[in-house]
Amino acid sequence: MAVAHLEILVEELSAGAALECLLPRIVGDLPFRIHSHQCKQDLLSHLPQRLAGYSKWIPDDWRIVVLVDRDRDDRHRLKSDLEHIAISRGFRTGIGGAATGRGLINRLTIEELEAWYFADWQAVRAAYPRVPEGIPLQAKYRQPDDIRGGTWEAFERILQRSGYFRGGLRKIEAARAIAPHLDPGRSSSPSFRAFRDALRAMLG
């Protein structure tokens, strides 16, 4: 069954802003709608009710994608909780299940959305050319999904040292500046590649 539409649930406005620009480079001209929440807890607390609502009307050729930051949660427990919520509302999960009717995939960004920026530093430098080129060569940034001490805080520090966002990182503004330059085939983030590959597999 060909997929006709995607519903994307994300935890904050900056993720929605980034995906608005990035998704067409992954799914082509497939229609989609992004639903941004105020924070992770807002998404998680409303997810059971939201999926219950979807289950009453969503067409068989629509798919749902839930994208959540891991932050400091246990990755396996968080993924298990998301899977349980979806299955209990009648959705098939995982890439194989999501390829059929009433399909849904859950994906985690590890640790935060900013890890995906570190994973494509060329895109960051296209938006903010004063940031150092060699950041990805430094040991603490070499594995973007494993940056310690807060990924967005590390990203903010680098930009501030380069003369940007002196008053603090404006996440939505940064997302809109960087996302047009992100290349889905260039990312070194395993969590991004898992997200990209799951979408493409779901679409066949």
Residue pairs with C-beta under 8 A, 6 or more apart in sequence:
1 60
1 61
1 100
1 101
2 61
2 204
3 30
3 61
3 62
3 63
3 202
3 203
3 204
4 30
4 31
4 59
4 61
4 62
5 30
5 31
5 32
5 33
5 59
5 61
5 62
5 63
6 23
6 27
6 30
6 31
6 32
6 33
6 62
6 63
6 64
6 65
6 199
7 32
7 33
7 35
7 54
7 58
7 62
7 63
7 64
7 65
8 16
8 19
8 23
8 32
8 33
8 34
8 35
8 64
8 65
8 67
9 35
9 37
9 43
9 47
9 50
9 64
9 65
9 66
9 67
10 16
10 19
10 34
10 35
10 36
10 37
10 43
10 67
10 68
11 36
11 37
11 39
11 40
11 42
11 43
11 67
11 68
11 69
12 36
12 37
12 38
12 39
12 40
12 113
12 171
13 36
13 171
13 172
14 113
14 171
14 172
14 174
14 175
15 36
15 67
15 109
15 113
15 175
16 34
16 35
16 36
17 172
17 175
17 176
17 179
18 113
18 116
18 175
18 176
18 178
18 179
18 182
19 34
19 67
19 179
20 34
20 179
21 176
21 179
21 180
21 182
22 179
22 182
22 184
23 32
23 34
25 182
25 183
25 184
26 184
26 196
26 199
26 200
27 199
27 200
27 203
30 203
37 43
37 46
40 68
40 69
40 71
43 66
43 68
44 68
44 81
47 66
47 82
47 85
48 85
48 88
48 89
51 64
51 85
51 86
51 89
51 91
51 104
52 89
54 64
54 89
54 91
55 89
55 90
55 91
55 102
58 64
58 102
60 101
60 102
61 101
63 98
63 103
63 104
63 105
63 202
64 86
64 91
64 103
64 104
64 105
65 104
65 105
65 107
65 198
65 199
66 82
66 86
66 104
66 105
66 106
66 107
67 107
67 108
67 109
67 195
68 78
68 82
68 106
68 107
68 108
68 109
69 108
69 109
69 110
69 111
69 112
69 113
70 78
70 108
70 109
70 110
70 111
71 111
71 112
72 111
75 108
75 110
78 108
79 106
79 108
82 106
83 93
83 106
86 93
86 104
86 106
87 93
90 102
91 97
91 102
91 103
91 104
92 98
92 100
92 101
92 102
92 103
92 104
93 103
93 104
93 105
93 106
94 105
95 105
95 198
95 201
95 202
97 103
97 104
98 104
98 105
98 198
98 202
99 201
99 202
99 204
103 202
105 198
105 199
105 202
107 191
107 194
107 195
107 198
108 191
109 115
109 116
109 191
109 192
109 195
110 145
110 146
110 189
110 190
110 191
111 145
111 147
111 150
111 151
112 150
112 151
112 152
113 152
113 171
113 175
114 151
114 152
114 154
114 155
115 144
115 145
115 147
115 151
115 189
115 191
115 192
116 144
116 182
116 187
116 189
116 191
116 192
117 123
117 124
117 155
117 174
117 178
118 124
118 135
118 136
118 141
118 144
118 147
118 151
118 154
118 155
118 189
119 144
119 145
119 187
119 188
119 189
119 192
120 181
120 182
120 183
120 186
120 187
120 188
120 189
121 131
121 133
121 135
121 136
122 181
122 183
122 186
123 178
123 179
123 181
123 182
123 183
123 186
124 131
124 178
124 181
125 131
125 133
126 178
126 181
127 174
127 177
127 178
127 180
127 181
128 159
128 162
128 164
128 177
128 178
130 162
130 163
130 164
131 158
131 159
131 162
131 164
132 158
132 162
135 141
135 158
136 142
136 144
136 188
140 147
140 148
140 154
141 147
141 154
144 151
144 188
144 189
145 189
145 190
145 191
147 154
152 169
152 171
155 169
156 165
156 168
156 169
159 165
159 169
159 174
160 166
160 169
165 174
184 192
184 196
187 193
187 196
